Structures are given as C-alpha cells and as structure tokens.
C-alpha cells in the first residue's frame, strides 16, 4: 500500500506501476482505498496487487525485490507516493 494525496487517482498509480516494467507486469488491481486514522489528513492509502508473468523463466527473489524497488520508485516519481509502513 502507498500513501498519496487525496486527489491522486488510482488510474495514475496503476499506470505508474505498469510503466515500471511492461514486460513482466500483467495486471495491477486496486484492492483497498483507505482514509482515516493512521493516514495523514488530506491523504489516502491505496493498496495495489501486482501480477507478474515472466515468459521465459521463474523470477528469483532478488529479481522480484529489484522489480518491487523499481515499482516503488515509479509511483514515488509519478504520484508522490510513499510506502505505507
């Protein structure tokens, strides 16, 4: 889940995730949007699920970690998102 300004659309986050790796990412879905306690005023938490589908081999843990970092950087840059801790 990531925290973004209330006016950031889920579509913007989905695009940022997809743009991180168009070959491996097959689907991005929003499964929760939360505003309330534990989230700063004027912000919302958006939880996304990402489906990866490599075509030539299984991904190693290191490759998955690298892709997760790439996705995080992409949503930070595109939407000012921060990971919800």
PDB file with one MODEL, atoms N, CA, C and O in Angstrom:
MODEL        1
ATOM      1  N   UNK A   1       0.846  -1.182   0.000  1.00  0.00           N
ATOM      2  CA  UNK A   1       0.000   0.000   0.000  1.00  0.00           C
ATOM      3  C   UNK A   1       0.883   1.234   0.000  1.00  0.00           C
ATOM      4  O   UNK A   1       1.983   1.238   0.552  1.00  0.00           O
ATOM      5  N   UNK A   2       0.379   2.268  -0.625  1.00  0.00           N
ATOM      6  CA  UNK A   2       1.118   3.526  -0.645  1.00  0.00           C
ATOM      7  C   UNK A   2       0.193   4.657  -0.224  1.00  0.00           C
ATOM      8  O   UNK A   2      -1.030   4.566  -0.335  1.00  0.00           O
ATOM      9  N   UNK A   3       0.806   5.712   0.255  1.00  0.00           N
ATOM     10  CA  UNK A   3       0.059   6.886   0.693  1.00  0.00           C
ATOM     11  C   UNK A   3       0.291   7.987  -0.330  1.00  0.00           C
ATOM     12  O   UNK A   3       1.423   8.286  -0.711  1.00  0.00           O
ATOM     13  N   UNK A   4      -0.821   8.584  -0.766  1.00  0.00           N
ATOM     14  CA  UNK A   4      -0.774   9.652  -1.761  1.00  0.00           C
ATOM     15  C   UNK A   4      -1.723  10.765  -1.355  1.00  0.00           C
ATOM     16  O   UNK A   4      -2.565  10.588  -0.474  1.00  0.00           O
ATOM     17  N   UNK A   5      -1.584  11.903  -1.997  1.00  0.00           N
ATOM     18  CA  UNK A   5      -2.541  12.991  -1.792  1.00  0.00           C
ATOM     19  C   UNK A   5      -3.926  12.503  -2.195  1.00  0.00           C
ATOM     20  O   UNK A   5      -4.067  11.675  -3.095  1.00  0.00           O
ATOM     21  N   UNK A   6      -4.932  13.017  -1.529  1.00  0.00           N
ATOM     22  CA  UNK A   6      -6.310  12.580  -1.757  1.00  0.00           C
ATOM     23  C   UNK A   6      -6.723  12.721  -3.221  1.00  0.00           C
ATOM     24  O   UNK A   6      -7.541  11.938  -3.704  1.00  0.00           O
ATOM     25  N   UNK A   7      -6.171  13.709  -3.938  1.00  0.00           N
ATOM     26  CA  UNK A   7      -6.606  13.936  -5.322  1.00  0.00           C
ATOM     27  C   UNK A   7      -5.886  13.072  -6.361  1.00  0.00           C
ATOM     28  O   UNK A   7      -6.210  13.151  -7.545  1.00  0.00           O
ATOM     29  N   UNK A   8      -4.931  12.260  -5.952  1.00  0.00           N
ATOM     30  CA  UNK A   8      -4.250  11.351  -6.888  1.00  0.00           C
ATOM     31  C   UNK A   8      -5.195  10.201  -7.213  1.00  0.00           C
ATOM     32  O   UNK A   8      -5.744   9.561  -6.315  1.00  0.00           O
ATOM     33  N   UNK A   9      -5.377   9.950  -8.488  1.00  0.00           N
ATOM     34  CA  UNK A   9      -6.301   8.888  -8.896  1.00  0.00           C
ATOM     35  C   UNK A   9      -5.635   7.518  -8.857  1.00  0.00           C
ATOM     36  O   UNK A   9      -4.418   7.390  -8.989  1.00  0.00           O
ATOM     37  N   UNK A  10      -6.462   6.512  -8.673  1.00  0.00           N
ATOM     38  CA  UNK A  10      -5.964   5.137  -8.722  1.00  0.00           C
ATOM     39  C   UNK A  10      -5.407   4.841 -10.107  1.00  0.00           C
ATOM     40  O   UNK A  10      -4.430   4.104 -10.237  1.00  0.00           O
ATOM     41  N   UNK A  11      -6.017   5.406 -11.140  1.00  0.00           N
ATOM     42  CA  UNK A  11      -5.538   5.188 -12.508  1.00  0.00           C
ATOM     43  C   UNK A  11      -4.099   5.682 -12.673  1.00  0.00           C
ATOM     44  O   UNK A  11      -3.305   5.051 -13.371  1.00  0.00           O
ATOM     45  N   UNK A  12      -3.762   6.792 -12.045  1.00  0.00           N
ATOM     46  CA  UNK A  12      -2.392   7.316 -12.121  1.00  0.00           C
ATOM     47  C   UNK A  12      -1.411   6.354 -11.464  1.00  0.00           C
ATOM     48  O   UNK A  12      -0.315   6.134 -11.978  1.00  0.00           O
ATOM     49  N   UNK A  13      -1.805   5.778 -10.325  1.00  0.00           N
ATOM     50  CA  UNK A  13      -0.946   4.809  -9.640  1.00  0.00           C
ATOM     51  C   UNK A  13      -0.787   3.538 -10.472  1.00  0.00           C
ATOM     52  O   UNK A  13       0.317   3.007 -10.598  1.00  0.00           O
ATOM     53  N   UNK A  14      -1.876   3.060 -11.032  1.00  0.00           N
ATOM     54  CA  UNK A  14      -1.834   1.852 -11.857  1.00  0.00           C
ATOM     55  C   UNK A  14      -0.902   2.062 -13.048  1.00  0.00           C
ATOM     56  O   UNK A  14      -0.096   1.187 -13.365  1.00  0.00           O
ATOM     57  N   UNK A  15      -1.005   3.207 -13.704  1.00  0.00           N
ATOM     58  CA  UNK A  15      -0.126   3.499 -14.840  1.00  0.00           C
ATOM     59  C   UNK A  15       1.335   3.530 -14.405  1.00  0.00           C
ATOM     60  O   UNK A  15       2.203   3.002 -15.101  1.00  0.00           O
ATOM     61  N   UNK A  16       1.607   4.142 -13.267  1.00  0.00           N
ATOM     62  CA  UNK A  16       2.989   4.214 -12.778  1.00  0.00           C
ATOM     63  C   UNK A  16       3.545   2.823 -12.509  1.00  0.00           C
ATOM     64  O   UNK A  16       4.704   2.547 -12.816  1.00  0.00           O
ATOM     65  N   UNK A  17       2.725   1.946 -11.937  1.00  0.00           N
ATOM     66  CA  UNK A  17       3.176   0.575 -11.680  1.00  0.00           C
ATOM     67  C   UNK A  17       3.440  -0.139 -13.002  1.00  0.00           C
ATOM     68  O   UNK A  17       4.494  -0.752 -13.170  1.00  0.00           O
ATOM     69  N   UNK A  18       2.505  -0.070 -13.934  1.00  0.00           N
ATOM     70  CA  UNK A  18       2.675  -0.729 -15.236  1.00  0.00           C
ATOM     71  C   UNK A  18       3.921  -0.224 -15.966  1.00  0.00           C
ATOM     72  O   UNK A  18       4.627  -1.000 -16.610  1.00  0.00           O
ATOM     73  N   UNK A  19       4.183   1.070 -15.861  1.00  0.00           N
ATOM     74  CA  UNK A  19       5.336   1.664 -16.536  1.00  0.00           C
ATOM     75  C   UNK A  19       6.663   1.180 -15.964  1.00  0.00           C
ATOM     76  O   UNK A  19       7.695   1.311 -16.622  1.00  0.00           O
ATOM     77  N   UNK A  20       6.659   0.631 -14.773  1.00  0.00           N
ATOM     78  CA  UNK A  20       7.900   0.151 -14.153  1.00  0.00           C
ATOM     79  C   UNK A  20       8.505  -1.012 -14.938  1.00  0.00           C
ATOM     80  O   UNK A  20       9.728  -1.128 -15.018  1.00  0.00           O
ATOM     81  N   UNK A  21       7.672  -1.869 -15.515  1.00  0.00           N
ATOM     82  CA  UNK A  21       8.173  -2.980 -16.342  1.00  0.00           C
ATOM     83  C   UNK A  21       7.012  -3.558 -17.148  1.00  0.00           C
ATOM     84  O   UNK A  21       6.253  -4.391 -16.654  1.00  0.00           O
ATOM     85  N   UNK A  22       6.889  -3.114 -18.367  1.00  0.00           N
ATOM     86  CA  UNK A  22       5.758  -3.518 -19.215  1.00  0.00           C
ATOM     87  C   UNK A  22       5.831  -4.971 -19.661  1.00  0.00           C
ATOM     88  O   UNK A  22       4.821  -5.537 -20.079  1.00  0.00           O
ATOM     89  N   UNK A  23       7.015  -5.586 -19.578  1.00  0.00           N
ATOM     90  CA  UNK A  23       7.150  -6.981 -19.996  1.00  0.00           C
ATOM     91  C   UNK A  23       6.735  -7.964 -18.912  1.00  0.00           C
ATOM     92  O   UNK A  23       6.149  -9.003 -19.217  1.00  0.00           O
ATOM     93  N   UNK A  24       7.026  -7.659 -17.662  1.00  0.00           N
ATOM     94  CA  UNK A  24       6.735  -8.605 -16.571  1.00  0.00           C
ATOM     95  C   UNK A  24       5.386  -8.367 -15.895  1.00  0.00           C
ATOM     96  O   UNK A  24       4.771  -9.313 -15.404  1.00  0.00           O
ATOM     97  N   UNK A  25       4.923  -7.141 -15.864  1.00  0.00           N
ATOM     98  CA  UNK A  25       3.690  -6.829 -15.132  1.00  0.00           C
ATOM     99  C   UNK A  25       2.493  -7.089 -16.040  1.00  0.00           C
ATOM    100  O   UNK A  25       2.329  -6.446 -17.077  1.00  0.00           O
ATOM    101  N   UNK A  26       1.665  -8.040 -15.631  1.00  0.00           N
ATOM    102  CA  UNK A  26       0.495  -8.415 -16.423  1.00  0.00           C
ATOM    103  C   UNK A  26      -0.788  -7.753 -15.940  1.00  0.00           C
ATOM    104  O   UNK A  26      -1.688  -7.493 -16.739  1.00  0.00           O
ATOM    105  N   UNK A  27      -0.882  -7.480 -14.647  1.00  0.00           N
ATOM    106  CA  UNK A  27      -2.106  -6.869 -14.121  1.00  0.00           C
ATOM    107  C   UNK A  27      -1.777  -6.067 -12.868  1.00  0.00           C
ATOM    108  O   UNK A  27      -0.885  -6.415 -12.094  1.00  0.00           O
ATOM    109  N   UNK A  28      -2.520  -4.995 -12.697  1.00  0.00           N
ATOM    110  CA  UNK A  28      -2.427  -4.181 -11.491  1.00  0.00           C
ATOM    111  C   UNK A  28      -3.857  -3.883 -11.068  1.00  0.00           C
ATOM    112  O   UNK A  28      -4.645  -3.356 -11.853  1.00  0.00           O
ATOM    113  N   UNK A  29      -4.186  -4.220  -9.836  1.00  0.00           N
ATOM    114  CA  UNK A  29      -5.544  -4.017  -9.333  1.00  0.00           C
ATOM    115  C   UNK A  29      -5.520  -3.288  -8.003  1.00  0.00           C
ATOM    116  O   UNK A  29      -4.643  -3.518  -7.170  1.00  0.00           O
ATOM    117  N   UNK A  30      -6.490  -2.408  -7.813  1.00  0.00           N
ATOM    118  CA  UNK A  30      -6.671  -1.738  -6.524  1.00  0.00           C
ATOM    119  C   UNK A  30      -7.559  -2.643  -5.686  1.00  0.00           C
ATOM    120  O   UNK A  30      -8.641  -3.030  -6.127  1.00  0.00           O
ATOM    121  N   UNK A  31      -7.110  -2.987  -4.471  1.00  0.00           N
ATOM    122  CA  UNK A  31      -7.968  -3.800  -3.621  1.00  0.00           C
ATOM    123  C   UNK A  31      -8.395  -3.083  -2.351  1.00  0.00           C
ATOM    124  O   UNK A  31      -9.190  -3.623  -1.581  1.00  0.00           O
ATOM    125  N   UNK A  32      -7.883  -1.872  -2.113  1.00  0.00           N
ATOM    126  CA  UNK A  32      -8.341  -1.119  -0.941  1.00  0.00           C
ATOM    127  C   UNK A  32      -7.925   0.337  -1.074  1.00  0.00           C
ATOM    128  O   UNK A  32      -6.811   0.647  -1.497  1.00  0.00           O
ATOM    129  N   UNK A  33      -8.834   1.216  -0.707  1.00  0.00           N
ATOM    130  CA  UNK A  33      -8.541   2.642  -0.568  1.00  0.00           C
ATOM    131  C   UNK A  33      -9.025   3.026   0.814  1.00  0.00           C
ATOM    132  O   UNK A  33     -10.174   2.768   1.172  1.00  0.00           O
ATOM    133  N   UNK A  34      -8.144   3.647   1.593  1.00  0.00           N
ATOM    134  CA  UNK A  34      -8.483   3.959   2.983  1.00  0.00           C
ATOM    135  C   UNK A  34      -8.102   5.394   3.310  1.00  0.00           C
ATOM    136  O   UNK A  34      -7.003   5.850   2.992  1.00  0.00           O
ATOM    137  N   UNK A  35      -9.019   6.089   3.943  1.00  0.00           N
ATOM    138  CA  UNK A  35      -8.773   7.403   4.516  1.00  0.00           C
ATOM    139  C   UNK A  35      -9.275   7.340   5.952  1.00  0.00           C
ATOM    140  O   UNK A  35     -10.365   6.825   6.203  1.00  0.00           O
ATOM    141  N   UNK A  36      -8.517   7.841   6.869  1.00  0.00           N
ATOM    142  CA  UNK A  36      -8.959   7.818   8.257  1.00  0.00           C
ATOM    143  C   UNK A  36      -7.780   7.809   9.204  1.00  0.00           C
ATOM    144  O   UNK A  36      -6.695   8.294   8.883  1.00  0.00           O
ATOM    145  N   UNK A  37      -8.013   7.247  10.375  1.00  0.00           N
ATOM    146  CA  UNK A  37      -6.951   7.219  11.377  1.00  0.00           C
ATOM    147  C   UNK A  37      -5.741   6.487  10.822  1.00  0.00           C
ATOM    148  O   UNK A  37      -5.874   5.562  10.021  1.00  0.00           O
ATOM    149  N   UNK A  38      -4.576   6.903  11.249  1.00  0.00           N
ATOM    150  CA  UNK A  38      -3.290   6.364  10.805  1.00  0.00           C
ATOM    151  C   UNK A  38      -2.882   6.803   9.403  1.00  0.00           C
ATOM    152  O   UNK A  38      -1.850   6.364   8.897  1.00  0.00           O
ATOM    153  N   UNK A  39      -3.681   7.667   8.765  1.00  0.00           N
ATOM    154  CA  UNK A  39      -3.305   8.245   7.478  1.00  0.00           C
ATOM    155  C   UNK A  39      -3.411   9.754   7.633  1.00  0.00           C
ATOM    156  O   UNK A  39      -4.426  10.273   8.098  1.00  0.00           O
ATOM    157  N   UNK A  40      -2.362  10.444   7.242  1.00  0.00           N
ATOM    158  CA  UNK A  40      -2.288  11.891   7.375  1.00  0.00           C
ATOM    159  C   UNK A  40      -3.486  12.579   6.711  1.00  0.00           C
ATOM    160  O   UNK A  40      -3.974  12.122   5.678  1.00  0.00           O
ATOM    161  N   UNK A  41      -3.955  13.677   7.309  1.00  0.00           N
ATOM    162  CA  UNK A  41      -5.069  14.445   6.755  1.00  0.00           C
ATOM    163  C   UNK A  41      -4.729  14.885   5.331  1.00  0.00           C
ATOM    164  O   UNK A  41      -3.600  15.289   5.052  1.00  0.00           O
ATOM    165  N   UNK A  42      -5.706  14.805   4.443  1.00  0.00           N
ATOM    166  CA  UNK A  42      -5.501  15.191   3.055  1.00  0.00           C
ATOM    167  C   UNK A  42      -4.852  14.109   2.211  1.00  0.00           C
ATOM    168  O   UNK A  42      -4.548  14.329   1.039  1.00  0.00           O
ATOM    169  N   UNK A  43      -4.638  12.945   2.801  1.00  0.00           N
ATOM    170  CA  UNK A  43      -4.008  11.825   2.096  1.00  0.00           C
ATOM    171  C   UNK A  43      -4.902  10.594   2.167  1.00  0.00           C
ATOM    172  O   UNK A  43      -5.863  10.544   2.936  1.00  0.00           O
ATOM    173  N   UNK A  44      -4.566   9.613   1.355  1.00  0.00           N
ATOM    174  CA  UNK A  44      -5.269   8.328   1.382  1.00  0.00           C
ATOM    175  C   UNK A  44      -4.255   7.217   1.148  1.00  0.00           C
ATOM    176  O   UNK A  44      -3.192   7.434   0.566  1.00  0.00           O
ATOM    177  N   UNK A  45      -4.602   6.037   1.611  1.00  0.00           N
ATOM    178  CA  UNK A  45      -3.792   4.848   1.401  1.00  0.00           C
ATOM    179  C   UNK A  45      -4.459   4.033   0.290  1.00  0.00           C
ATOM    180  O   UNK A  45      -5.655   3.746   0.340  1.00  0.00           O
ATOM    181  N   UNK A  46      -3.667   3.676  -0.698  1.00  0.00           N
ATOM    182  CA  UNK A  46      -4.179   2.869  -1.809  1.00  0.00           C
ATOM    183  C   UNK A  46      -3.367   1.581  -1.857  1.00  0.00           C
ATOM    184  O   UNK A  46      -2.146   1.613  -2.012  1.00  0.00           O
ATOM    185  N   UNK A  47      -4.045   0.459  -1.724  1.00  0.00           N
ATOM    186  CA  UNK A  47      -3.382  -0.847  -1.771  1.00  0.00           C
ATOM    187  C   UNK A  47      -3.573  -1.448  -3.158  1.00  0.00           C
ATOM    188  O   UNK A  47      -4.685  -1.509  -3.683  1.00  0.00           O
ATOM    189  N   UNK A  48      -2.472  -1.884  -3.728  1.00  0.00           N
ATOM    190  CA  UNK A  48      -2.481  -2.443  -5.074  1.00  0.00           C
ATOM    191  C   UNK A  48      -1.950  -3.871  -5.056  1.00  0.00           C
ATOM    192  O   UNK A  48      -1.049  -4.196  -4.284  1.00  0.00           O
ATOM    193  N   UNK A  49      -2.510  -4.714  -5.907  1.00  0.00           N
ATOM    194  CA  UNK A  49      -1.911  -6.034  -6.126  1.00  0.00           C
ATOM    195  C   UNK A  49      -1.342  -6.029  -7.534  1.00  0.00           C
ATOM    196  O   UNK A  49      -1.951  -5.505  -8.466  1.00  0.00           O
ATOM    197  N   UNK A  50      -0.169  -6.620  -7.670  1.00  0.00           N
ATOM    198  CA  UNK A  50       0.538  -6.640  -8.947  1.00  0.00           C
ATOM    199  C   UNK A  50       0.760  -8.097  -9.335  1.00  0.00           C
ATOM    200  O   UNK A  50       1.304  -8.882  -8.559  1.00  0.00           O
ATOM    201  N   UNK A  51       0.336  -8.446 -10.538  1.00  0.00           N
ATOM    202  CA  UNK A  51       0.536  -9.795 -11.054  1.00  0.00           C
ATOM    203  C   UNK A  51       1.702  -9.773 -12.041  1.00  0.00           C
ATOM    204  O   UNK A  51       1.692  -9.037 -13.028  1.00  0.00           O
ATOM    205  N   UNK A  52       2.701 -10.596 -11.747  1.00  0.00           N
ATOM    206  CA  UNK A  52       3.866 -10.720 -12.611  1.00  0.00           C
ATOM    207  C   UNK A  52       3.741 -12.000 -13.424  1.00  0.00           C
ATOM    208  O   UNK A  52       3.264 -13.018 -12.923  1.00  0.00           O
ATOM    209  N   UNK A  53       4.169 -11.945 -14.675  1.00  0.00           N
ATOM    210  CA  UNK A  53       4.125 -13.145 -15.503  1.00  0.00           C
ATOM    211  C   UNK A  53       5.329 -13.170 -16.444  1.00  0.00           C
ATOM    212  O   UNK A  53       5.254 -12.716 -17.586  1.00  0.00           O
ATOM    213  N   UNK A  54       6.435 -13.707 -15.940  1.00  0.00           N
ATOM    214  CA  UNK A  54       7.598 -13.843 -16.823  1.00  0.00           C
ATOM    215  C   UNK A  54       7.301 -14.900 -17.887  1.00  0.00           C
ATOM    216  O   UNK A  54       6.559 -15.851 -17.642  1.00  0.00           O
ATOM    217  N   UNK A  55       7.883 -14.723 -19.057  1.00  0.00           N
ATOM    218  CA  UNK A  55       7.586 -15.649 -20.156  1.00  0.00           C
ATOM    219  C   UNK A  55       8.667 -16.692 -20.386  1.00  0.00           C
ATOM    220  O   UNK A  55       8.419 -17.715 -21.024  1.00  0.00           O
ATOM    221  N   UNK A  56       9.877 -16.439 -19.866  1.00  0.00           N
ATOM    222  CA  UNK A  56      10.955 -17.361 -20.197  1.00  0.00           C
ATOM    223  C   UNK A  56      11.550 -18.119 -19.013  1.00  0.00           C
ATOM    224  O   UNK A  56      12.258 -19.107 -19.207  1.00  0.00           O
ATOM    225  N   UNK A  57      11.271 -17.666 -17.788  1.00  0.00           N
ATOM    226  CA  UNK A  57      11.829 -18.343 -16.615  1.00  0.00           C
ATOM    227  C   UNK A  57      11.116 -17.854 -15.372  1.00  0.00           C
ATOM    228  O   UNK A  57      10.408 -16.848 -15.407  1.00  0.00           O
ATOM    229  N   UNK A  58      11.304 -18.562 -14.282  1.00  0.00           N
ATOM    230  CA  UNK A  58      10.788 -18.103 -12.997  1.00  0.00           C
ATOM    231  C   UNK A  58      11.710 -17.013 -12.472  1.00  0.00           C
ATOM    232  O   UNK A  58      12.917 -17.042 -12.711  1.00  0.00           O
ATOM    233  N   UNK A  59      11.143 -16.063 -11.763  1.00  0.00           N
ATOM    234  CA  UNK A  59      11.942 -14.979 -11.203  1.00  0.00           C
ATOM    235  C   UNK A  59      12.574 -15.409  -9.882  1.00  0.00           C
ATOM    236  O   UNK A  59      11.965 -16.138  -9.099  1.00  0.00           O
ATOM    237  N   UNK A  60      13.771 -14.961  -9.653  1.00  0.00           N
ATOM    238  CA  UNK A  60      14.427 -15.213  -8.364  1.00  0.00           C
ATOM    239  C   UNK A  60      13.925 -14.186  -7.353  1.00  0.00           C
ATOM    240  O   UNK A  60      13.323 -13.178  -7.724  1.00  0.00           O
ATOM    241  N   UNK A  61      14.175 -14.449  -6.086  1.00  0.00           N
ATOM    242  CA  UNK A  61      13.801 -13.482  -5.051  1.00  0.00           C
ATOM    243  C   UNK A  61      14.482 -12.139  -5.304  1.00  0.00           C
ATOM    244  O   UNK A  61      13.868 -11.088  -5.125  1.00  0.00           O
ATOM    245  N   UNK A  62      15.735 -12.171  -5.715  1.00  0.00           N
ATOM    246  CA  UNK A  62      16.469 -10.925  -5.982  1.00  0.00           C
ATOM    247  C   UNK A  62      15.836 -10.144  -7.133  1.00  0.00           C
ATOM    248  O   UNK A  62      15.756  -8.917  -7.078  1.00  0.00           O
ATOM    249  N   UNK A  63      15.388 -10.845  -8.171  1.00  0.00           N
ATOM    250  CA  UNK A  63      14.737 -10.174  -9.303  1.00  0.00           C
ATOM    251  C   UNK A  63      13.398  -9.569  -8.889  1.00  0.00           C
ATOM    252  O   UNK A  63      13.041  -8.477  -9.331  1.00  0.00           O
ATOM    253  N   UNK A  64      12.667 -10.272  -8.049  1.00  0.00           N
ATOM    254  CA  UNK A  64      11.392  -9.750  -7.549  1.00  0.00           C
ATOM    255  C   UNK A  64      11.628  -8.532  -6.670  1.00  0.00           C
ATOM    256  O   UNK A  64      10.903  -7.542  -6.771  1.00  0.00           O
ATOM    257  N   UNK A  65      12.639  -8.598  -5.807  1.00  0.00           N
ATOM    258  CA  UNK A  65      12.980  -7.452  -4.957  1.00  0.00           C
ATOM    259  C   UNK A  65      13.374  -6.243  -5.797  1.00  0.00           C
ATOM    260  O   UNK A  65      12.979  -5.118  -5.491  1.00  0.00           O
ATOM    261  N   UNK A  66      14.142  -6.468  -6.845  1.00  0.00           N
ATOM    262  CA  UNK A  66      14.564  -5.380  -7.731  1.00  0.00           C
ATOM    263  C   UNK A  66      13.369  -4.763  -8.441  1.00  0.00           C
ATOM    264  O   UNK A  66      13.298  -3.544  -8.594  1.00  0.00           O
ATOM    265  N   UNK A  67      12.434  -5.593  -8.874  1.00  0.00           N
ATOM    266  CA  UNK A  67      11.232  -5.081  -9.537  1.00  0.00           C
ATOM    267  C   UNK A  67      10.367  -4.309  -8.545  1.00  0.00           C
ATOM    268  O   UNK A  67       9.800  -3.275  -8.899  1.00  0.00           O
ATOM    269  N   UNK A  68      10.257  -4.794  -7.316  1.00  0.00           N
ATOM    270  CA  UNK A  68       9.486  -4.077  -6.293  1.00  0.00           C
ATOM    271  C   UNK A  68      10.088  -2.695  -6.050  1.00  0.00           C
ATOM    272  O   UNK A  68       9.354  -1.720  -5.888  1.00  0.00           O
ATOM    273  N   UNK A  69      11.407  -2.605  -6.023  1.00  0.00           N
ATOM    274  CA  UNK A  69      12.075  -1.307  -5.845  1.00  0.00           C
ATOM    275  C   UNK A  69      11.813  -0.398  -7.039  1.00  0.00           C
ATOM    276  O   UNK A  69      11.631   0.809  -6.879  1.00  0.00           O
ATOM    277  N   UNK A  70      11.796  -0.969  -8.214  1.00  0.00           N
ATOM    278  CA  UNK A  70      11.524  -0.206  -9.432  1.00  0.00           C
ATOM    279  C   UNK A  70      10.085   0.323  -9.425  1.00  0.00           C
ATOM    280  O   UNK A  70       9.837   1.469  -9.802  1.00  0.00           O
ATOM    281  N   UNK A  71       9.153  -0.510  -8.997  1.00  0.00           N
ATOM    282  CA  UNK A  71       7.753  -0.097  -8.897  1.00  0.00           C
ATOM    283  C   UNK A  71       7.612   1.029  -7.883  1.00  0.00           C
ATOM    284  O   UNK A  71       6.937   2.024  -8.144  1.00  0.00           O
ATOM    285  N   UNK A  72       8.249   0.872  -6.723  1.00  0.00           N
ATOM    286  CA  UNK A  72       8.193   1.898  -5.686  1.00  0.00           C
ATOM    287  C   UNK A  72       8.733   3.222  -6.216  1.00  0.00           C
ATOM    288  O   UNK A  72       8.125   4.271  -6.000  1.00  0.00           O
ATOM    289  N   UNK A  73       9.854   3.183  -6.899  1.00  0.00           N
ATOM    290  CA  UNK A  73      10.439   4.409  -7.454  1.00  0.00           C
ATOM    291  C   UNK A  73       9.510   5.036  -8.487  1.00  0.00           C
ATOM    292  O   UNK A  73       9.395   6.260  -8.555  1.00  0.00           O
ATOM    293  N   UNK A  74       8.858   4.221  -9.277  1.00  0.00           N
ATOM    294  CA  UNK A  74       7.957   4.725 -10.310  1.00  0.00           C
ATOM    295  C   UNK A  74       6.749   5.442  -9.709  1.00  0.00           C
ATOM    296  O   UNK A  74       6.378   6.517 -10.180  1.00  0.00           O
ATOM    297  N   UNK A  75       6.129   4.862  -8.675  1.00  0.00           N
ATOM    298  CA  UNK A  75       4.963   5.519  -8.072  1.00  0.00           C
ATOM    299  C   UNK A  75       5.371   6.745  -7.260  1.00  0.00           C
ATOM    300  O   UNK A  75       4.606   7.703  -7.152  1.00  0.00           O
ATOM    301  N   UNK A  76       6.580   6.716  -6.689  1.00  0.00           N
ATOM    302  CA  UNK A  76       7.074   7.901  -5.984  1.00  0.00           C
ATOM    303  C   UNK A  76       7.248   9.050  -6.956  1.00  0.00           C
ATOM    304  O   UNK A  76       6.836  10.175  -6.671  1.00  0.00           O
ATOM    305  N   UNK A  77       7.855   8.777  -8.103  1.00  0.00           N
ATOM    306  CA  UNK A  77       8.107   9.819  -9.088  1.00  0.00           C
ATOM    307  C   UNK A  77       6.820  10.319  -9.748  1.00  0.00           C
ATOM    308  O   UNK A  77       6.635  11.526  -9.903  1.00  0.00           O
ATOM    309  N   UNK A  78       5.941   9.413 -10.134  1.00  0.00           N
ATOM    310  CA  UNK A  78       4.734   9.787 -10.874  1.00  0.00           C
ATOM    311  C   UNK A  78       3.649  10.410 -10.013  1.00  0.00           C
ATOM    312  O   UNK A  78       2.901  11.273 -10.472  1.00  0.00           O
ATOM    313  N   UNK A  79       3.563   9.962  -8.743  1.00  0.00           N
ATOM    314  CA  UNK A  79       2.417  10.384  -7.935  1.00  0.00           C
ATOM    315  C   UNK A  79       2.791  10.919  -6.562  1.00  0.00           C
ATOM    316  O   UNK A  79       1.908  11.238  -5.766  1.00  0.00           O
ATOM    317  N   UNK A  80       4.068  11.020  -6.273  1.00  0.00           N
ATOM    318  CA  UNK A  80       4.478  11.492  -4.950  1.00  0.00           C
ATOM    319  C   UNK A  80       4.109  10.518  -3.854  1.00  0.00           C
ATOM    320  O   UNK A  80       3.925  10.918  -2.704  1.00  0.00           O
ATOM    321  N   UNK A  81       3.998   9.249  -4.193  1.00  0.00           N
ATOM    322  CA  UNK A  81       3.581   8.221  -3.238  1.00  0.00           C
ATOM    323  C   UNK A  81       4.708   7.842  -2.304  1.00  0.00           C
ATOM    324  O   UNK A  81       5.885   7.916  -2.657  1.00  0.00           O
ATOM    325  N   UNK A  82       4.331   7.436  -1.113  1.00  0.00           N
ATOM    326  CA  UNK A  82       5.279   6.841  -0.166  1.00  0.00           C
ATOM    327  C   UNK A  82       4.684   5.512   0.288  1.00  0.00           C
ATOM    328  O   UNK A  82       3.465   5.363   0.369  1.00  0.00           O
ATOM    329  N   UNK A  83       5.543   4.562   0.581  1.00  0.00           N
ATOM    330  CA  UNK A  83       5.051   3.274   1.058  1.00  0.00           C
ATOM    331  C   UNK A  83       4.428   3.447   2.429  1.00  0.00           C
ATOM    332  O   UNK A  83       4.950   4.170   3.278  1.00  0.00           O
ATOM    333  N   UNK A  84       3.319   2.783   2.631  1.00  0.00           N
ATOM    334  CA  UNK A  84       2.667   2.825   3.937  1.00  0.00           C
ATOM    335  C   UNK A  84       3.319   1.769   4.821  1.00  0.00           C
ATOM    336  O   UNK A  84       3.374   0.590   4.470  1.00  0.00           O
ATOM    337  N   UNK A  85       3.805   2.211   5.960  1.00  0.00           N
ATOM    338  CA  UNK A  85       4.530   1.294   6.824  1.00  0.00           C
ATOM    339  C   UNK A  85       3.783   0.729   7.949  1.00  0.00           C
ATOM    340  O   UNK A  85       4.333  -0.055   8.722  1.00  0.00           O
TER     341      UNK A  85
ENDMDL
END
